[in-house]
């Protein structure tokens, strides 16, 4: 029986970063010395829309410190989107495109 193939996290991240840029957004790697467990990426869009995203392989799971950090964000009223695998990354891009096209950069949708 062949092994099931799972996309590596870095491949998902690279693809997602490209999609964010195509939608007019900016992608930043989030590294915060002394604060382990912060989300992998910050995505910024015109109009002030900010997304904090933690990427995982489809079989990955959040570490205890990531769960704790996510709760810290939540207590501040900030959502952290956790994306498991390429399928969820594609769904997230659909959500982003819908939001960008309807509220922020309608011109992107006409391309």
Secondary structure, DSSP 8 states (H G I E B T S, - for coil): --------HHHHHHHHHHHHHHTT-EEEE---TT-TT--SEEEEETTTEEEEEEEE-TT----HHHHHHHHHHHHTT--EEEEEHHHHHHHHHHHHHHHIIIII-HHHHT-
